[in-house]
Amino acid sequence: MTAPLSVEFVHAAAEALLPKLRDCVLVLDSAMAATLRWSLKGGFAAIFAGGAVTVKIIDSLEPANDSMLPEPPTIVFLLSTHLARYSTQIRSYLIGRSYRDCQVVSALTEVLHVAELDMEPDLLSSFDAYLGFEQGYFARIESKLREWMMESMTLHSNDIDEDDIETSVEYMPLSFGVVTNELFTIPLVETVFPPLIPDSE
């Protein structure tokens, strides 16, 4: 019998994210923003209290790098759907500024990513996955991130050794936003269902 989804479990999963957000630029999609609103004690205030310098929504219309202020050397992407769907935006951020550390956190497991590649082969063009990923799909993405970051270093004339660049891609269970033990939300699929109260014309 499957254990019920608990507030404690979801809060713990969200709070495990906080150590990654110290002195970083956080870029997330709107579904993950909604998840953190419900799952993280303190919501976005906790994100800034945890050390995030800037928070940006990746699927908004704002430019990827619109700030003239200095930004920290770390960028963290927090994404709810298949990472291939955001490869263009990720590259835009990495090319726009020189980051030394890029961390990508996905709400989908690596197994689900590969399964979706089988169902939608067009996604293989992102991160050059069509070349194969014998070491794992996440490892393939890490390699491409490093390539883009090195390209950015050249464009911005930053003399940084490749060994100083760090990339990571990992899964964290951040799909649910729990209000109580009896009430939870799944922001990723909110557009699948019609609203309970129709929008007024």
C-alpha positions in Angstrom: 0.0 0.0 0.0 1.4 3.4 -1.0 2.0 5.8 1.9 0.0 9.0 1.7 1.7 12.1 0.4 2.5 14.1 3.5 3.2 17.8 4.2 6.4 16.8 6.0 7.7 14.9 3.0 7.0 17.6 0.5 8.4 20.3 2.8 11.6 18.2 3.3 12.0 17.8 -0.4 11.7 21.5 -1.0 14.0 22.5 1.8 16.7 20.1 0.5 16.9 22.5 -2.4 17.9 25.5 -0.3 21.6 24.7 0.1 22.0 24.9 -3.7 20.6 28.4 -3.7 23.3 30.2 -1.7 24.7 33.2 -3.7 23.1 32.2 -7.0 20.8 33.3 -9.8 17.8 31.1 -9.7 15.9 30.5 -12.9 12.7 28.5 -12.7 9.5 27.9 -14.7 6.1 29.0 -13.6 5.0 25.5 -12.5 8.0 25.2 -10.2 7.4 28.7 -8.8 3.9 27.6 -7.9 5.2 24.4 -6.3 7.7 26.2 -4.2 5.0 28.7 -3.1 3.1 25.8 -1.4 5.9 23.4 -0.6 8.6 25.6 0.8 8.1 27.0 4.3 8.2 30.7 3.9 7.7 30.6 0.1 9.9 32.9 -2.0 11.0 34.8 1.1 12.8 31.6 2.2 14.6 31.4 -1.2 16.0 34.9 -0.7 16.8 34.2 2.9 18.6 31.1 1.8 21.0 33.2 -0.3 19.5 33.5 -3.8 20.5 36.9 -5.3 18.1 37.0 -8.2 15.0 34.9 -9.2 13.8 34.8 -12.8 11.0 33.0 -14.5 12.3 31.2 -17.6 9.0 31.1 -19.5 8.3 34.8 -19.0 8.9 37.5 -21.7 11.7 39.1 -19.9 15.2 39.0 -21.5 17.5 36.2 -20.2 20.1 38.7 -19.0 18.5 42.0 -18.5 20.2 43.2 -15.4 23.2 45.5 -15.5 24.1 44.6 -11.9 26.9 42.2 -11.1 25.6 38.6 -10.7 27.1 35.7 -8.7 29.1 33.1 -10.6 26.5 30.4 -9.9 23.2 29.8 -11.8 20.6 27.3 -10.8 17.8 26.1 -13.1 14.7 24.6 -11.5 12.5 23.0 -14.2 9.3 20.9 -14.1 9.2 19.5 -17.6 11.6 17.7 -20.0 14.8 19.7 -20.0 15.1 19.5 -23.8 12.1 21.8 -24.0 14.1 24.6 -22.3 17.5 24.0 -24.0 17.3 27.2 -26.0 16.6 29.3 -23.0 19.2 27.6 -20.9 21.8 28.3 -23.6 20.7 32.0 -23.8 21.4 32.4 -20.1 24.7 30.7 -20.2 26.0 32.6 -23.2 24.7 35.9 -22.0 27.0 35.9 -18.9 30.0 34.0 -17.7 29.0 31.5 -15.0 31.5 29.2 -13.3 28.8 26.9 -11.8 25.6 25.7 -13.5 23.2 23.4 -11.6 20.1 22.0 -13.2 17.4 20.5 -11.0 14.6 18.6 -12.7 11.3 17.5 -11.2 11.4 14.5 -13.7 13.7 11.5 -13.2 16.3 10.6 -15.7 14.3 7.5 -16.6 11.2 9.6 -17.5 13.4 11.9 -19.6 14.7 9.0 -21.7 11.2 7.5 -22.0 9.9 10.8 -23.3 12.8 10.9 -25.9 11.5 7.6 -27.2 8.0 9.1 -27.6 9.2 12.4 -29.0 12.4 11.8 -31.1 12.4 15.5 -32.0 13.7 16.3 -28.5 16.9 14.5 -29.3 18.1 17.5 -31.2 18.4 19.4 -27.9 21.8 19.0 -26.1 23.0 17.0 -29.1 21.4 13.9 -27.6 21.1 12.3 -31.1 24.8 11.7 -30.8 24.0 9.2 -28.0 24.3 9.3 -24.2 26.0 6.1 -23.2 27.0 7.7 -19.9 23.5 8.7 -19.2 21.1 11.5 -20.5 21.9 13.8 -17.6 25.6 13.4 -18.2 25.0 14.3 -21.9 23.3 17.5 -20.7 26.2 18.3 -18.3 28.6 18.0 -21.2 26.6 20.4 -23.3 26.3 22.9 -20.5 30.1 22.9 -20.0 30.5 23.5 -23.8 28.2 26.5 -23.7 29.9 27.9 -20.6 33.3 27.6 -22.3 31.9 29.4 -25.3 30.6 32.1 -23.0 34.1 32.5 -21.4 35.6 33.0 -24.9 32.9 35.5 -25.9 33.3 37.6 -22.7 37.1 37.3 -22.7 37.2 35.6 -19.3 40.4 33.6 -18.8 39.1 30.7 -16.7 40.4 27.2 -16.9 37.9 24.5 -17.9 38.7 22.7 -14.7 37.2 25.6 -12.8 33.8 25.1 -14.5 31.2 23.0 -12.7 28.0 21.5 -14.0 25.4 19.2 -12.5 22.0 17.8 -13.5 19.9 16.0 -11.0 16.4 15.0 -10.1 14.5 16.2 -7.0 10.9 15.2 -6.1 9.4 18.7 -6.5 6.2 18.0 -8.5 3.7 18.5 -5.7 2.6 21.5 -3.7 0.9 20.3 -0.5 -1.5 22.5 1.4 -2.6 19.9 3.9 -2.3 16.1 4.1 -5.7 16.0 2.3 -5.1 18.8 -0.2 -2.3 19.0 -2.8 -1.6 20.6 -6.1 0.3 19.5 -9.2 1.1 22.8 -11.0 2.7 21.0 -13.9 -0.6 19.6 -15.1 -2.9 22.5 -14.1 -3.6 23.4 -17.7 -4.9 19.9 -18.4 -8.1 20.4 -16.4 -10.7 23.1 -16.9 -11.1 25.7 -14.1 -13.8 25.0 -11.5 -15.2 28.5 -12.0 -15.3 29.6 -15.7 -13.6 32.9 -16.4 -16.0 35.7 -16.7 -16.2 37.3 -20.2 
